Amino acid sequence: VVLYEKKDRIAYITLNRPEVLNAINQETVWALTEAWIDVRDDPDVWAAILTGAGDRAFSAGADLKEKAMLRPKIEAGELPQDMYPPLLPTRGLEVYKPFIAAINGIATGGGLEIALACDIRIAAEHAQLGQREVVQGIMPGWGGTQRLPRFVPFSIAMEILLTGDFISAEEAYRIGLVNKVVPAAELMPAAEAMARRINENGPLAVRAIKEAVYRGMRMPLEDALHLERALAQNLNWTEDAKEGPLAFTQKRKPEYKAR
């Protein structure tokens, strides 16, 4: 249900249920979580790209057929408490390596929420984005109500959440929800180019910056400034922090080793 491969310091994570618009079932949740953890723990992976199989959908969100089938068992208390991992890519599983979402079609519900859990989003021209849960009488549960108002103007986030309407890729770009919109054929090359561009930089610096941003957003400004200073001081003692200025003075490209 999830394809996972690694090449040239980039991990490729592909939601692989195109016959159901890459809807997310239990098996997919576990596989995505395992991929996120591997990205975190593999020293040879410096960045990750998440996309969906096919050209119709990034992900249509939760597998509603599976949810309907499981509901009687849930109500009867017949299912185990550990149906899902305790920490998810969308909640609690913090990985400070950069994730890029290559949105190759419909991204709605949990599908959009997973894209929101990535750091950079690039969309194909035909992509449509939305939080459709309200149309089905439910609500986002993987961060949609919390991340969306942080990423776009508040009233626009509320309109997306409360109407359940899709927005186009161009509109998503206009409001700052995606970084770029490209033709479908150029989507993966654009995502790979972004990953390679980031990977040219010091990987420990990239991770420290991401950690400072995400943890700092949850803190009062004064505490966040202290966090930034502590991370910067720790980074200064690394081999990479020595290599960067040395390469600059020697007029050569730095050779970072994530040490």
N, C-alpha and C positions, 0 to 999 in steps of 0.2 A: 504493500500500500504506500510505501515511501521508498524512493530510490535515493541511495546515498553513495556518493563517490567523491574522491579527493584528487586534485591535480594542481601542481604548481602553487601550493600553499593556499588553495581555494577549495572549500568544501561546497559541493553541489547537493542541495536537498530538494527533491521533487515529489510533490504530492501526486500519487500515481493511481487515481481512480477516475480516469477521464469519462468512463461510462456513466458516472453519477456526478459529473461536474466537480470531481475531486472533493466530494463531501467527506467530512471528517467523522469517522466512527471511532469506537474504542481502540481498535488496533492501530489506527492512524495516530491517535493521541500518544500512545505508548512509543510508537516508532519515531514520531517527531521529537519527543522528549529524549529518547536515546541519542538521536542525531545531535540535538543541542548539547547534550553532555559530552559527546565525543568531540565536538568542535571546541568546547571548553578545555578538554583534557589533552588533546593531541597537540604537542608542541610544533608540529609541522603544518598545522592549519592556522593561518593568520586572518582569514576572512571567510565568510560564508554567503552563498546565494540561495535564496528560497524561491521556487517557482512551482507551477502546476503543469501536469502532463496535458498535451493537446493544445488546441488554440481557442477553445471555448471558455475555459474557466481557470482562474487561479485556484479558487475554492468557493463553492457555494455555501460553505459553513457546515454546521452540524448535520449529520446524517439523520434527518427527521424520521425516516422509516425505522431505523434502529431505535431511536428514542421512543417511538410509538410502541414498538414491540417490547421494549424493556419496562415501560411504565407500569403495567400490571404487577410485574415482579418487584419493582421498586416499592409500590404501594403495599405489597404483601410482605415487604422486608425480607425477600428471598435472595437479594444480591449482596455480595460482600462489600465491606466498607472501602476496600482498595480497588474499586473499579477503575480509577484513574490515578496517575502518579500524584504523590503529595505536592510536588513542585512541577509546574508547567512552564513551557516557553512564554506563555502569556501572563503567568502569575507565579512569582517566587523564585524561578530559576534564572538567576542573574549570570549572564555570560558577557564579559567585557570585550570580547572580540567583535568586530563589526559584522552586522547582518544586513544584506541587501535583498529586498523583495522585488522580484521581477514579475510584475502583475500582468499576466498574459491573457486576461479575459475577465469574466465576472469574479468579483471579490466581495462577498457579502457575509453578514453574520460573523461566525467564527473565522471565516476566511479573511475578512478585512481585519479582524482583531489580531490575527497572527501577523498580517502585514504591518499593523500598527506596532507590534512588538519588535519589528526590525528597525534599524536605524535610518536607512535610506530606502526610498520606494521609487521605482522606475516603472512606468505603465506603458503598455502597448496602446496605440491610438484607439482601438476598439474596446478597451477595457471599460467596465462599469463597476462602480463602487457604491456600497451602501450597507446600512445596518437594518436588515429586513425583519428582525425578530418581532418588532411591535405589530407587524402585519399578521403574524401568526399567534398573537396573544401572549408572547413571552418577551423577555428582555435580554440584552447582552449580558453574558456572564464571564467573558474572558477579557475584560478590560475596555470594552467599547465606550461605556459611559464615563470612564475615567481618562482614557488616553485621548479620545477624540476632542474633548473641550480643551485639552492642553496643546493640541497640535494645530487647531484652526480656530477662528473667532468663535466665541461662545454661542452666539445666536445661530450661526451656521451649523455648528455641531448639534445644537438642539433641534434644528429643522431636520437634519439628516436622521437623528435618533427618533424623533417623534412622528415623522411622516413615513419612514421606511422607504422613501423614494431613492432610486438610484441617481448618482451623478455621473457624468461622463468623465473620461480621463482628462480632457481639457479643463473641465470645471475643477476637478481635483487638483490640477496644477495651479489654476488661478487662485485657489484658496490656500495653497501651500501644503496640501495633503500628500502630494507626490513631488519628487524632485525634478523629474523629466518625463516627457511623453515622446515616444518614438514609434516609427512603423513597427509592426509585429515582427518582421524579419530582422529588425535591428535590436530587438529587446535583449536577448541574451548577450550579444556582443557589447551592448551598452553597459549591462550589469557587470560583465567580466572586465571591461575597461575601468569601471569605477573601482572594482575590487583590486585590480592591479595597481591603479593609481594610489589607493590607500596603502597597499602593501609596499610601495616604494619608500614609505616613511618608517620611522622607527616603530616596530610593533609594540614594544613596551610603552612607548609614549601614546600610541593610539589607544591602548587599553586603559592607561591611566586617565586619559582625557575622557573616555567614555564613562569610566567609573566616577570621575569627578562630576560630570554632567548629571548622570542618573541619580547618584546618591545626593548630590547637592540640591536637586530639584525638590527633594523631600525635607530639606532643612531650612531653617532661617538663614538669611544671607550671611550673617557673621559666622555661623557654624560652618556653612559651606565654604567660606573663604579659608577657614582653618583647615578644612579637609583638602582643599586644593593645594595649600602650601605643604601639607604633610606628604601628599602624593608626589608633588614636584621634588621635594627634598629626597624622598626615597629613590625617585627616578634618576636623580643626579649621580647616584653612586653606581649606576649600571655601566656595563661595557658599552652598550649602545649610546649612552649619553656622552661617552668619551669619543666614540667613533664619529658621531655627527659633526661636531666642531672640527675634529682633526681632518676629516674628509673635505670640509669646506676650506680650510687653510691650505690643503694640498691640491685643491682644485680637481677633485675626483668625486665619483659617485660613492656614497657611503655603502658599506657592506654590513648591514645589520644582521644580528644573530639571535635576537630576542634573549639577550643575556645582560 
